[in-house]
Amino acid sequence: MNRFLKLSSLGGLLLLSGCATVVDAQAPEQPADASALEKPAPEFEIRPPLQPGPRAELTYQILVAELAGKRDQLAVALANYRQAATSTQDPQIAERATMLALLMKDSAASLELAKRWQTLAPDNDQARQALALALLRNGQVDEATEYLETARRLASAKDKQQGYATLASLLSQADDKPAALRVMKHFRDRNPGSAFAQYYFALLAAASGDRDQALASLDLALARDPKLASAHQLRTHILLDRGANDAALAGLAKAVADLPRDRNLRMNYARLLIEAGQLDKARREFSILLNQNPKDAESLYALGLLAAETRQFDLAQSYFLDLIKRNVRLADAYYELGRIEEQRGAYAKARDWYGKVKNEERYLNAQMRLGVVLAKLEDTGTVAQHFDSLRRSNPQSSINLYLAESEALREADHNREAFDTLDRALALHPNDKDLLYARALMAERLNRIDILERDLRAILVIDPKNGQALNALGYTLADRTDRYQEALGYIEQALALLPEDAAVLDSMGWIHYRLGNPVKALEFLRRAYRINSDAEIAAHLSEVLWVSGQREEARRIWRAGLSKQPDSRHLRELQQRFGW
C-alpha cells in the first residue's frame, strides 16, 4: 500500500482524549513488554491532497510533495513539504509536513516542523502532542514535560484513565527509556493515590525491563482499586515471565473472585489452570463462562477439548456437535470429532469427519490425520496416493508431508513402509536433518542399529551441537549395546546443550542405571518425570525404583502411567517382566 496516502492516519502517533490509545487498559491480554505500548492506532479519514495556494512556487512544492509521496519517494516529499511549511502560515501544511517527518523518524525535521505547527495552531491538541513526541525523540525528555502535562490534563477532562494512557503512550516512543520512566514517575508521584497513575507507570516500567518497579507499582494500583482488571493481567504476565507460575495462578484466582464477570480474567485463569494440569478446575471455570454467556463458542470448544483429554468422549462429542449446530468453529469441531472417533477405533467415521475439514488452518492437519486413519484401515496403497496428492498441491510442505506419511504408517505399525517412505524422501532431500532423524528412529524399530547410528552421525556432521541427535545416539547405545562409556559421553554433551530437557535427563538416568549407579539414576529420572510424565520415562523410573526396593512407589508410578497411556509398550513390557 502507498504509504503517502496514509499520512492522514498518522494522527495515530498522537493521542487525543476519546481516541483509542497506544496503551490500552482494556487490552489485558497483551504481553508485559514494549509491544504492549505499540498497538496500531486507529485509521483516520484520509484527507484529500491539499489545494495549492495562489503562489506558483508553493503550488509547485505541494504538487511535487504529493507526487513524490505517491511514488514512495518520501525523502523528496518531506523536503518539499518542509520548504512549503516554512514559507507559508498554513497550519495544515505544517501538520502534514510534521506527520511525514514523524513517520520517517527524522528527528531534526520533526522537531523543527512540530514547533512550526504548534506556533501556527497554538490551541491544537494534536500539535501539542506532536511537539511533545518530537522533543522525546530528540532526547529532550525534560523539555517535553510541559506539553505532556497539557496532553494529560486535556485527555483527563473526559476520562481520568485516558490522561495517564496518553502520557504512557507518548513516553513509550522516547529512545531514552530511563528518562521516560523518570518523567512518568514524576507524574505518578504527583498523584500517588491514583490507581491509573500507578498502573501506567508499571506498564512503562515493565516495557523498559524493570519488572521489580512494575510489580511494586501494580501492588499499589490494586490496593487502591482491586477491580482494575488490566493491572491484574499485567501482574500475571510479569509473574509468568519470571517463572512464578504458582504466584500468577493465585493472583488470578483472587482477581476472578473480585471481578467474577470479567471474561478475559476468567478465561486466562482457566487457561493457566490447564497449564498447571488442574483440568477439573479449568472445566469449572469454562462452565461458568458458558453460563454467563451461552453464545460463548470459545468456552464451548474448550469444554469439548477438556472432555476429550479426559477420555469423556460422549460428553466431548456433544460439545463439538453443538458447535456445528450453531454453525461456529466448524473446522475445529469436525477435526476434533475425527480425533474422537479415531481414538475410539472407529476409523471409517474418523475418515468422514476429517474429510469435512476445509478451513486452511486446519486442512493440512486434518489431511495428515486422514492419512493415519487410512493406514489403520490397512489401506497402505491409498496412504501413498493420498500423500502424493498432498505433496503435488502443497510442494512447499513436501518434507513435512513425507514425515507425516511416515508417522501415519508408524502409528499403524507399518514400520517397514514407514522406513521406505523416509528412504524415498531422503533420496530427494539427502541432507535434511528432520528426515535423517526420523529414519534413525524407524531404523531402531526395525532393529537396524547400524542405520540409526549412521543417520545420527550424519546429522552431527551437519550440526555438531544438535542436542536431540546426541541424546538419541547416546540413549540407543546405552539401551541397545554395551558401549556404555561412549553412550555417557554423547548424553553428557546433550545435557550441556539441553539441561532441562526431560528426554535427555531420562537418558542420563538410564545410562547411570546401566552403569550400576541406581542412586544417581533415580536423581535424573525423578527430574525427568517431574518435567514430563511420559510413559517411557515412567517405565524407566518404575523399573529403577523396583530394583532399588522402593516397590510401592514403583507400582504407583507405573499405574499412573498406564492410566494415561494404556497402550504403552514400555509399560506393558515392564508388567510382563515383573509380573505386575
C-alpha positions in Angstrom: 0.0 0.0 0.0 1.3 3.5 -0.8 2.5 4.9 2.5 1.9 8.6 1.5 -1.8 8.1 1.1 -1.9 7.0 4.7 -0.3 10.2 6.0 -3.6 11.4 7.4 -3.7 8.4 9.6 -0.5 9.5 11.3 -2.6 11.2 13.8 -2.5 7.9 15.4 1.0 8.8 16.5 -0.7 11.3 18.7 -3.4 10.7 21.2 -6.4 12.9 21.8 -8.9 12.3 24.6 -11.6 10.0 23.5 -9.4 8.3 20.8 -8.1 4.8 21.2 -4.7 4.8 22.9 -1.5 3.1 22.2 -1.5 1.9 25.9 -5.0 0.4 26.3 -6.1 -0.6 29.8 -8.9 -2.6 28.3 -6.5 -4.8 26.4 -5.3 -7.1 29.2 -4.0 -10.0 27.2 -1.1 -8.0 25.8 2.4 -9.2 26.9 4.2 -7.2 29.5 6.8 -5.8 27.2 7.3 -2.9 24.8 4.9 -4.4 22.3 2.1 -3.6 24.8 2.8 0.0 24.1 2.8 -0.2 20.3 -0.7 -1.2 19.3 -1.7 0.2 15.9 -3.5 3.5 16.1 -7.0 3.8 14.6 -7.2 4.8 10.9 -8.2 8.5 10.4 -10.2 9.6 7.4 -7.8 10.2 4.5 -7.8 13.8 3.6 -7.6 14.9 0.0 -4.4 16.4 -1.2 -4.0 20.0 0.0 -5.1 22.6 -2.5 -2.2 24.8 -3.5 -2.3 28.5 -2.8 -2.0 31.2 -5.2 1.7 31.4 -5.3 3.2 29.3 -8.1 6.3 28.2 -6.1 4.2 27.0 -3.2 1.9 25.2 -5.6 4.8 23.5 -7.3 6.3 22.4 -3.9 3.0 20.9 -2.8 2.4 19.1 -6.1 6.0 17.7 -6.1 5.5 16.5 -2.5 2.2 14.8 -3.3 3.6 13.1 -6.4 6.8 12.0 -4.6 4.7 10.6 -1.8 2.5 8.6 -4.2 5.7 7.1 -5.6 7.1 6.3 -2.1 9.8 8.9 -2.6 9.3 10.1 1.0 12.6 12.0 1.3 11.7 14.1 -1.7 8.2 14.6 -0.3 9.4 15.7 3.1 12.0 18.1 1.6 9.2 19.9 -0.4 6.7 19.9 2.4 9.3 21.2 4.7 10.0 24.1 2.3 6.3 24.7 1.9 5.7 24.7 5.7 8.4 27.3 6.4 7.2 29.6 3.6 3.5 29.8 4.5 1.3 30.4 7.5 -0.9 27.5 6.7 -1.2 25.1 9.7 -2.5 22.3 7.5 0.8 22.3 5.5 2.8 22.3 8.8 0.7 19.5 10.1 1.2 17.3 7.0 5.0 18.0 7.0 5.3 17.2 10.7 3.4 14.0 10.4 5.6 12.9 7.5 8.7 13.8 9.4 7.5 11.7 12.4 6.7 8.8 10.1 10.2 8.9 8.7 11.7 9.3 12.2 13.6 12.3 11.0 14.3 13.8 14.5 15.7 17.2 13.4 12.9 17.8 10.8 10.1 16.6 13.1 11.2 18.9 15.9 11.5 21.9 13.6 8.2 21.3 11.9 6.3 20.4 15.1 7.4 23.7 16.6 6.2 25.4 13.4 2.8 23.7 13.6 2.3 24.4 17.3 3.2 28.1 16.6 0.6 28.3 13.8 -2.0 26.4 15.8 -1.3 27.1 19.5 -4.7 25.6 20.6 -4.5 22.4 18.6 -4.2 19.4 20.8 -2.5 17.3 18.1 0.1 19.9 17.5 1.0 19.9 21.2 1.3 16.1 21.2 3.4 16.2 18.0 5.8 18.7 19.6 6.0 16.5 22.8 6.7 13.5 20.7 9.3 15.3 18.6 11.0 16.5 21.8 11.0 13.0 23.2 12.5 11.5 20.0 15.2 14.2 20.2 16.2 13.1 23.7 14.7 16.3 25.2 12.6 14.4 27.7 12.5 17.0 30.4 11.7 19.8 27.9 8.7 17.7 26.8 7.2 17.7 30.3 5.2 20.9 29.8 3.5 19.6 26.7 3.0 16.2 28.2 1.2 17.7 31.2 -1.1 19.7 28.9 -1.8 16.5 26.9 -2.6 14.6 30.1 -4.8 17.4 31.5 -6.8 17.7 28.3 -7.3 14.0 27.9 -8.2 13.7 31.6 -11.0 16.2 31.2 -13.2 13.5 29.8 -11.6 10.4 31.2 -9.0 10.3 34.0 -7.6 7.0 32.8 -7.1 8.4 29.3 -4.9 11.1 30.6 -2.3 8.7 32.0 -2.7 6.4 29.0 -1.8 9.3 26.7 1.3 10.1 28.8 2.4 6.5 28.7 1.9 6.2 25.0 3.9 9.3 24.2 6.7 8.4 26.6 6.9 4.9 25.3 8.2 6.4 22.0 11.2 8.0 23.6 14.6 6.5 22.8 15.9 7.3 26.3 13.8 4.8 28.3 15.2 5.5 31.7 14.5 9.2 31.2 11.0 8.5 30.0 10.4 6.3 33.0 11.7 9.1 35.3 9.2 11.5 33.8 6.3 9.0 34.2 7.4 8.5 37.8 7.2 12.3 38.2 3.6 12.3 37.1 2.8 9.2 39.2 4.3 10.7 42.3 2.2 13.9 41.9 -0.9 11.7 42.3 0.2 8.5 44.2 -3.4 7.7 45.1 -4.4 7.2 41.5 -4.6 3.6 40.5 -4.3 4.7 36.9 -1.1 6.6 37.6 0.4 3.5 39.3 -0.8 1.1 36.5 0.6 3.1 33.6 3.9 3.7 35.4 4.0 -0.1 35.9 3.3 -0.7 32.2 6.2 1.6 31.2 8.4 0.0 33.8 7.6 -3.5 32.5 8.2 -2.4 28.9 11.6 -1.0 30.0 12.6 -4.3 31.6 12.2 -3.1 35.3 9.9 -5.8 36.5 10.5 -5.1 40.2 9.3 -1.5 40.0 6.4 -2.6 37.8 5.3 -5.2 40.4 5.6 -2.8 43.2 3.5 -0.2 41.4 0.9 -2.8 40.4 0.5 -3.7 44.1 -0.2 -0.1 44.9 -2.6 0.2 42.0 -4.5 -2.9 43.1 -4.5 -1.7 46.7 -6.4 1.4 45.5 -8.6 -0.3 43.0 -8.8 -4.1 43.4 -11.1 -4.2 40.3 -8.6 -2.8 37.9 -8.6 -5.8 35.5 -5.7 -4.6 33.4 -3.5 -4.4 36.4 -4.3 -8.0 37.3 -3.5 -9.0 33.8 -0.2 -7.2 33.7 0.8 -8.6 37.0 0.1 -12.1 35.8 2.2 -11.6 32.6 5.2 -10.4 34.6 5.0 -13.3 37.1 4.7 -15.8 34.3 7.6 -14.3 32.5 9.6 -14.8 35.7 8.5 -18.4 36.0 6.5 -17.7 39.1 3.5 -19.7 37.9 2.1 -20.5 41.3 2.0 -16.8 42.3 0.4 -15.9 38.9 -2.3 -18.6 39.4 -3.0 -17.4 43.0 -3.2 -13.8 41.8 -5.6 -14.6 39.0 -7.8 -16.6 41.4 -8.1 -13.6 43.6 -8.8 -11.4 40.6 -11.6 -13.6 39.4 -13.1 -13.6 42.9 -13.0 -9.7 42.8 -14.3 -9.5 39.2 -16.5 -12.5 38.6 -18.0 -11.1 35.4 -14.7 -10.2 33.7 -14.4 -12.7 30.8 -10.8 -12.1 30.0 -9.6 -12.6 33.6 -11.6 -15.8 34.0 -10.5 -17.1 30.5 -6.9 -16.5 31.4 -7.4 -18.2 34.7 -8.9 -21.2 33.1 -6.0 -21.5 30.6 -3.5 -21.2 33.4 -5.3 -24.0 35.3 -4.9 -26.2 32.2 -1.2 -25.4 32.0 -1.0 -26.4 35.7 -2.7 -29.7 35.0 -5.8 -28.7 37.1 -8.3 -29.8 34.5 -11.3 -30.2 36.7 -10.9 -26.6 38.0 -10.4 -25.4 34.4 -13.6 -27.2 33.3 -15.5 -25.4 36.1 -14.2 -22.0 35.0 -15.2 -22.6 31.4 -18.6 -23.8 32.5 -19.1 -20.6 34.4 -18.1 -18.6 31.3 -20.6 -20.6 29.2 -23.3 -20.0 31.8 -22.6 -16.3 31.8 -22.7 -16.2 28.0 -24.4 -19.2 26.4 -23.2 -18.0 23.0 -19.5 -18.2 24.0 -18.2 -20.6 21.3 -14.6 -20.4 22.7 -15.7 -21.8 26.1 -17.8 -24.4 24.4 -14.8 -25.5 22.4 -12.6 -25.5 25.4 -15.0 -27.7 27.3 -15.0 -30.2 24.4 -11.2 -30.3 24.4 -11.1 -30.9 28.1 -13.7 -33.7 27.9 -11.7 -35.4 25.1 -8.5 -35.0 27.0 -10.0 -36.9 29.9 -11.5 -39.5 27.5 -15.1 -38.5 28.2 -15.8 -39.0 24.5 -19.6 -38.8 24.6 -19.5 -35.5 26.5 -16.8 -34.1 24.2 -18.8 -35.2 21.2 -21.9 -33.3 22.5 -19.9 -30.1 22.8 -18.5 -30.3 19.3 -21.9 -31.2 17.7 -23.3 -28.2 19.5 -20.7 -26.0 17.7 -21.8 -27.5 14.4 -25.4 -26.8 15.3 -24.5 -23.2 16.0 -22.5 -23.0 12.7 -19.4 -21.8 14.5 -15.8 -23.1 14.6 -16.9 -25.8 12.1 -13.4 -26.8 11.1 -12.3 -27.2 14.7 -15.4 -29.2 15.5 -15.0 -31.6 12.5 -11.4 -32.1 13.3 -12.0 -32.9 17.0 -14.9 -35.3 16.2 -12.5 -37.1 13.8 -9.9 -37.3 16.7 -12.6 -38.8 19.0 -13.6 -41.4 16.5 -10.0 -42.2 15.8 -9.3 -42.8 19.5 -12.4 -45.0 19.7 -11.1 -47.1 16.8 -14.0 -46.0 14.6 -11.7 -45.3 11.7 -14.3 -45.0 8.9 -16.2 -42.4 10.9 -13.0 -40.6 11.6 -12.2 -40.5 7.9 -15.6 -38.9 7.2 -15.1 -36.2 9.8 -11.6 -35.4 8.6 -12.9 -35.1 5.1 -15.3 -32.3 6.1 -12.4 -30.0 7.2 -11.9 -27.3 4.5 -10.5 -24.5 6.6 -7.0 -23.6 5.5 -5.5 -23.5 9.1 -6.9 -27.0 9.8 -6.9 -28.6 6.4 -3.4 -30.0 6.3 -3.5 -31.3 9.8 -6.8 -33.0 9.1 -5.4 -34.5 5.9 -2.4 -35.8 7.8 -4.7 -37.5 10.4 -6.7 -38.8 7.5 -3.5 -40.5 6.3 -3.1 -42.1 9.7 -6.7 -43.4 9.5 -6.2 -44.8 6.0 -3.1 -46.6 7.3 -5.1 -48.1 10.2 -7.8 -49.2 7.8 -4.9 -51.3 6.3 -5.1 -49.3 3.0 -1.3 -48.6 2.7 -1.6 -48.1 -1.1 -4.2 -45.4 -0.6 -2.0 -43.8 2.0 0.8 -43.3 -0.6 -1.7 -41.9 -3.1 -3.1 -39.6 -0.5 0.2 -38.1 0.5 1.5 -37.9 -3.1 -1.6 -35.8 -3.9 -1.0 -33.6 -0.9 2.6 -33.0 -2.0 1.6 -32.1 -5.5 -0.8 -29.5 -4.2 1.5 -28.3 -1.4 5.1 -28.6 -2.7 6.3 -26.1 -0.1 5.4 -28.7 2.6 6.9 -31.7 0.8 9.3 -32.6 3.6 6.7 -32.2 6.3 4.3 -34.4 4.3 6.9 -37.1 3.9 7.4 -37.0 7.7 3.6 -37.1 8.2 3.2 -40.1 5.8 5.9 -42.0 7.7 4.4 -41.1 11.0 0.9 -42.3 9.8 2.4 -45.6 8.7 4.3 -45.9 12.0 1.2 -45.3 14.1 -0.5 -48.1 12.2 2.5 -50.4 12.9 3.5 -50.5 9.2 7.1 -49.9 10.2 8.8 -51.2 7.1 6.6 -49.0 4.9 7.3 -46.0 7.1 11.1 -46.6 6.7 10.7 -46.9 3.0 8.8 -43.6 2.8 11.7 -41.9 4.5 14.2 -43.6 2.2 12.3 -42.0 -0.8 12.2 -38.6 0.9 16.0 -38.7 1.6 16.7 -39.6 -2.0 15.2 -36.2 -2.8 16.5 -34.3 0.3 19.6 -36.2 1.4 20.8 -33.6 4.0 17.6 -32.9 5.7 18.2 -33.3 9.5 14.5 -34.0 10.3 14.3 -36.7 7.7 17.6 -38.3 8.9 16.4 -38.2 12.5 13.0 -39.7 11.6 14.7 -42.5 9.6 17.1 -43.2 12.5 14.1 -43.7 14.9 12.4 -46.0 12.4 15.7 -47.9 12.0 15.6 -48.6 15.7 12.2 -50.1 15.5 13.4 -52.4 12.7 16.4 -53.3 14.9 18.8 -51.7 12.3 21.1 -50.0 14.8 23.7 -49.6 12.1 21.4 -47.4 10.1 20.4 -45.5 13.2 24.0 -44.8 14.1 24.9 -43.8 10.5 22.0 -41.3 10.2 22.5 -39.7 13.6 26.2 -39.3 12.9 25.3 -37.7 9.6 23.2 -35.2 11.5 26.1 -34.4 13.8 28.4 -33.8 10.8 26.0 -31.2 9.6 25.1 -29.9 13.1 27.7 -30.9 15.8 25.7 -29.3 18.6 22.4 -31.0 17.8 21.2 -32.0 21.2 18.5 -34.3 20.0 20.8 -36.3 17.8 23.4 -36.5 20.6 20.8 -37.7 23.0 19.2 -40.2 20.6 22.7 -41.7 19.8 23.7 -41.9 23.4 20.4 -43.4 24.6 20.4 -46.0 21.9 24.0 -47.1 22.7 23.0 -47.3 26.4 19.8 -49.2 25.7 20.8 -51.5 22.8 24.5 -52.1 23.2 27.1 -52.4 25.9 29.1 -49.3 24.7 28.2 -47.5 28.0 31.1 -45.1 28.3 30.7 -44.0 24.7 26.9 -43.5 25.4 27.7 -41.5 28.5 29.9 -39.1 26.5 27.1 -38.4 24.0 24.5 -37.9 26.7 26.7 -35.6 28.7 27.1 -33.4 25.6 23.3 -33.4 25.1 22.8 -32.4 28.7 25.1 -29.5 28.4 23.1 -28.2 25.5 19.6 -29.1 26.9 19.9 -29.1 30.7 16.2 -29.1 31.3 15.1 -31.5 28.6 13.1 -34.4 30.0 14.3 -36.9 27.3 17.9 -36.0 28.0 17.5 -36.3 31.7 15.8 -39.6 31.2 18.8 -40.8 29.1 21.2 -39.7 31.8 19.3 -41.6 34.4 19.1 -44.7 32.2 22.9 -44.8 31.4 23.7 -44.5 35.1 21.3 -47.4 35.8 23.2 -49.4 33.1 26.5 -48.4 34.7 25.2 -49.8 38.1 24.5 -46.4 39.8 20.8 -46.6 40.8 21.0 -43.7 43.3 22.3 -41.3 40.6 19.9 -42.8 38.1 17.0 -42.0 40.3 18.2 -38.4 40.7 17.9 -37.8 37.0 14.9 -39.9 36.4 12.9 -38.1 39.0 13.8 -34.8 37.5 12.8 -36.0 34.1 9.5 -37.4 35.4 8.7 -34.0 37.1 9.1 -32.3 33.8 7.3 -34.9 31.7 5.4 -37.9 33.0 5.7 -39.7 29.6 5.1 -43.4 29.5 8.8 -44.3 28.7 10.1 -42.1 31.5 7.5 -43.6 33.9 8.6 -47.1 32.9 12.3 -46.3 33.4 11.6 -44.7 36.8 9.4 -47.5 37.9 12.0 -50.1 37.0 14.8 -48.4 38.9 12.6 -47.9 41.9 11.6 -51.5 41.8 15.1 -52.9 41.7 16.1 -50.4 44.4 13.5 -51.8 46.7 11.0 -48.9 46.5 8.3 -51.1 45.2 5.2 -49.3 46.4 6.3 -46.1 44.6 7.3 -48.1 41.6 3.8 -49.6 41.2 2.1 -46.2 41.8 4.1 -44.5 39.1 3.5 -47.5 36.8 -0.2 -47.4 37.3 -0.4 -43.6 36.8 1.5 -44.0 33.5 -0.8 -46.8 32.4 -3.9 -44.8 33.1 -2.6 -42.0 30.8 -1.2 -44.3 28.1 -2.8 -47.7 28.3 -1.3 -48.8 25.0 2.3 -48.0 26.0 4.6 -50.9 25.0 7.2 -49.7 27.6 4.8 -50.1 30.5 3.3 -53.3 29.2 6.8 -54.8 28.8 7.5 -53.8 32.4 4.4 -55.5 33.5 5.4 -58.8 31.8 8.9 -58.7 33.2 8.0 -58.1 36.8 4.6 -59.8 36.9 2.6 -56.7 37.9 
